[in-house]
């Protein structure tokens, strides 16, 4: 007589629960890391929106306010660079970013302060090349638009291609203004000002659209993950249902006391040959 070890269903269920708990802990850890990263980019998004508003105000002021001179824009831009650089340096030390490798908030802040100082010191010289200055500004925001298009593509948003075309268009115009082929760009200053206004409007819409797109993608991910974990349970339930739907064959004892007598199957489940064999043995009896 062989001894068969009983099946430990409790241990099996406990192991499955441990795997499920580990998966959920990994998902929770990933969400916490994502939220931490999102808190880190809040200042950058606010800066982009601030730049967009400045572009719109500067473009409208230059175009529709005769007393407003181009040199004023350079002064204001230099002051903004200095203030923003100081904010980045202070934030670097207050948030303890120096503990993390790959955080360059201090370097970026110092760079902004230096750029702002140069704008404030060499304002007259930069004003002589104001079109070049605007071209560089549009080029920087065009690169940001390009990154927004890539971000939308990575979360499978349908509007990524439109933002890509807009980014490439502004990128081409900015390069054209900077290179100034034939020295004719200065003849189209009014067009550049309108371009600056349009750039500001798009820069204002782009990050807001990106925020809503990311939130929409987050609502979809938990649903997909819940379906992923629910799929094995559904398969198990379907398997149990299919097993319960299988026909159950019952063995009916025969009236004969012969030990060699066979069991009978339900008549509806027997074919013709089986019936003939059973009839043959009954006749021998």
C-alpha positions in Angstrom: 0.0 0.0 0.0 1.5 3.2 -1.1 1.0 6.5 0.8 0.1 9.6 -1.1 0.8 12.9 0.5 -2.3 15.0 0.7 -2.4 18.2 -1.5 -1.8 21.3 0.5 -4.2 23.8 -1.2 -3.6 26.4 1.5 0.1 26.5 0.8 -0.6 26.9 -3.0 -3.1 29.7 -2.4 -0.7 31.4 0.0 2.1 31.3 -2.6 -0.1 32.8 -5.2 -1.2 35.6 -2.8 2.4 36.4 -2.0 3.2 36.7 -5.8 0.2 39.0 -6.2 1.2 41.1 -3.2 4.7 41.5 -4.6 3.4 42.6 -8.0 1.2 45.2 -6.4 4.1 46.5 -4.3 6.2 46.9 -7.4 3.4 48.9 -9.0 3.0 51.1 -6.0 6.7 51.7 -5.8 6.7 52.7 -9.5 3.9 55.2 -8.9 5.7 56.8 -6.0 8.8 57.2 -8.2 6.7 58.7 -11.0 5.1 61.2 -8.6 8.5 62.1 -7.2 9.7 62.9 -10.8 6.6 64.8 -11.6 7.2 67.0 -8.6 10.7 67.7 -9.9 9.5 69.0 -13.3 6.9 71.4 -11.9 9.4 74.3 -12.0 10.3 73.6 -15.6 6.6 73.6 -16.7 6.0 76.8 -14.9 9.0 78.4 -16.6 7.7 77.4 -20.0 4.3 78.9 -19.3 6.0 82.0 -18.0 8.1 82.3 -21.1 5.0 81.9 -23.3 3.2 84.7 -21.5 6.3 87.0 -21.9 6.5 86.2 -25.6 2.9 87.2 -26.1 3.2 90.4 -24.0 6.5 91.4 -25.7 5.1 90.8 -29.2 1.9 92.8 -28.5 3.9 95.6 -26.9 6.4 96.0 -29.7 3.7 95.8 -32.4 1.0 98.0 -30.9 2.8 100.3 -28.4 5.1 102.7 -30.3 6.8 103.9 -27.1 8.0 100.4 -26.2 11.5 99.9 -27.5 13.3 96.7 -28.3 16.0 97.5 -25.7 13.4 97.2 -22.9 12.8 93.5 -23.9 16.5 92.8 -23.4 16.6 94.4 -20.0 13.5 92.5 -18.9 14.8 89.2 -20.3 18.2 89.7 -18.5 16.4 90.4 -15.2 14.2 87.3 -15.7 17.3 85.1 -16.3 19.0 86.3 -13.2 16.0 85.8 -11.0 15.2 82.4 -12.4 18.9 81.3 -12.0 18.9 82.4 -8.3 15.6 80.4 -7.8 17.2 77.3 -9.3 20.3 77.6 -7.1 18.3 78.1 -3.9 16.0 75.2 -4.9 19.0 72.9 -5.5 20.2 73.3 -1.9 16.8 73.4 -0.2 15.6 70.2 -1.8 18.8 68.4 -1.2 19.4 67.7 -4.9 23.1 67.5 -4.3 22.5 64.0 -2.8 21.2 62.7 -6.2 23.6 62.0 -9.0 22.6 63.6 -12.3 20.9 66.6 -10.8 22.3 69.8 -12.5 20.0 72.4 -11.0 23.0 74.3 -9.6 24.8 74.4 -12.9 21.7 75.5 -14.8 21.1 78.2 -12.3 24.6 79.6 -12.6 24.3 79.5 -16.4 21.0 81.5 -16.2 22.6 84.1 -13.9 25.5 84.5 -16.3 23.3 84.9 -19.3 21.1 87.4 -17.5 24.2 89.4 -16.4 25.5 89.5 -20.0 22.2 90.7 -21.3 22.1 93.5 -18.7 25.7 94.6 -19.3 25.7 94.4 -23.1 22.2 95.6 -23.8 23.1 98.1 -26.6 25.2 95.6 -28.5 22.6 92.9 -28.3 19.9 95.3 -29.4 21.8 95.8 -32.7 21.2 92.1 -33.3 17.7 91.9 -32.0 16.5 89.7 -34.8 19.2 87.2 -33.9 18.2 87.4 -30.3 14.6 86.6 -31.1 15.7 83.8 -33.4 17.6 82.1 -30.6 14.6 82.5 -28.2 12.3 80.9 -30.8 14.8 78.1 -31.4 14.9 77.2 -27.7 11.1 77.0 -27.4 11.0 75.0 -30.7 13.2 72.4 -29.2 10.8 72.2 -26.2 7.9 71.8 -28.5 9.8 68.9 -30.2 10.2 67.2 -26.8 6.5 67.6 -26.1 5.7 65.9 -29.3 8.0 63.0 -28.4 6.3 62.8 -25.0 2.9 62.6 -26.6 4.1 59.9 -28.9 5.5 57.8 -26.0 2.0 57.8 -24.3 0.3 57.0 -27.6 -1.6 60.3 -27.8 -3.3 61.0 -31.2 -2.2 64.7 -31.2 1.6 64.0 -31.2 1.9 64.3 -35.0 0.3 67.8 -35.1 2.7 69.0 -32.4 5.6 67.5 -34.3 4.7 69.4 -37.4 4.4 72.7 -35.4 7.7 72.1 -33.7 9.5 71.4 -37.0 7.9 74.5 -38.6 9.1 76.8 -35.8 12.5 75.1 -35.8 13.0 75.8 -39.5 11.9 79.5 -39.1 14.2 80.0 -36.1 17.2 78.6 -38.0 16.3 80.8 -40.9 16.2 83.9 -38.7 19.5 83.0 -37.1 21.3 82.3 -40.3 19.8 85.4 -42.0 20.4 84.5 -45.6 21.1 87.5 -47.8 20.7 89.9 -44.8 16.9 90.2 -45.5 15.5 89.2 -42.1 15.6 92.7 -40.8 13.2 93.7 -43.5 10.6 91.4 -42.0 10.7 92.4 -38.3 6.9 92.8 -38.1 6.5 89.2 -39.3 9.0 88.1 -36.6 7.0 89.9 -33.9 3.8 88.1 -35.0 5.7 84.9 -35.0 6.8 85.6 -31.5 3.2 86.0 -30.5 2.1 82.8 -32.2 5.0 81.0 -30.5 3.9 82.2 -27.1 0.3 81.1 -27.7 1.5 77.6 -28.7 3.9 77.4 -25.8 1.0 78.2 -23.5 -1.3 75.5 -25.0 1.4 72.8 -25.4 2.3 72.1 -21.7 -1.4 72.3 -20.7 -2.4 69.8 -23.3 0.5 67.6 -22.3 -0.6 67.6 -18.6 -4.1 66.5 -19.5 -2.8 63.8 -21.9 -0.6 62.4 -19.2 -3.5 62.4 -16.7 -5.6 60.6 -19.2 -2.9 57.9 -19.8 -2.7 57.4 -16.0 -6.4 56.6 -15.9 -5.9 53.9 -18.6 -2.9 52.2 -17.0 -4.6 51.1 -13.7 -7.5 49.6 -15.8 -5.1 47.7 -17.9 -3.2 46.4 -14.9 -6.4 45.3 -13.2 -7.4 43.4 -16.3 -4.0 41.8 -16.4 -4.4 40.5 -12.8 -8.0 39.5 -13.4 -7.2 37.5 -16.5 -5.8 34.4 -14.6 -8.8 34.4 -12.3 -11.2 34.5 -15.3 -9.4 31.7 -17.0 -9.6 29.6 -13.8 -13.3 30.3 -13.5 -13.9 29.4 -17.1 -11.9 26.2 -16.6 -14.0 25.3 -13.6 -17.2 26.0 -15.5 -16.1 23.9 -18.4 -15.3 21.0 -16.1 -18.7 21.3 -14.4 -20.4 21.2 -17.7 -18.8 17.9 -18.7 -21.3 15.0 -18.7 -21.1 12.8 -15.7 -21.2 9.1 -16.3 -22.7 7.0 -13.5 -22.1 3.3 -13.1 -25.2 1.3 -12.6 -24.8 -2.2 -11.0 -26.3 -5.1 -13.0 -28.8 -7.4 -11.6 -26.4 -10.3 -12.1 -24.2 -11.5 -9.2 -21.4 -12.5 -11.5 -18.1 -10.8 -10.5 -17.1 -10.5 -14.1 -20.2 -8.6 -15.1 -19.4 -5.2 -16.6 -20.9 -1.8 -15.8 -23.5 -0.2 -18.0 -23.5 3.2 -19.5 -26.5 5.3 -20.2 -28.4 4.2 -23.3 -28.2 7.6 -24.9 -24.4 7.5 -24.8 -23.9 4.0 -26.3 -23.3 3.4 -29.9 -24.6 0.4 -31.9 -21.5 -1.8 -31.6 -21.5 -1.4 -27.8 -25.2 -2.4 -27.6 -24.5 -5.6 -29.7 -21.6 -6.6 -27.5 -23.7 -6.2 -24.3 -26.5 -8.2 -25.9 -24.0 -10.9 -26.8 -22.9 -11.4 -23.3 -26.4 -11.3 -21.9 -27.4 -14.1 -24.3 -24.5 -16.2 -23.1 -25.7 -15.8 -19.6 
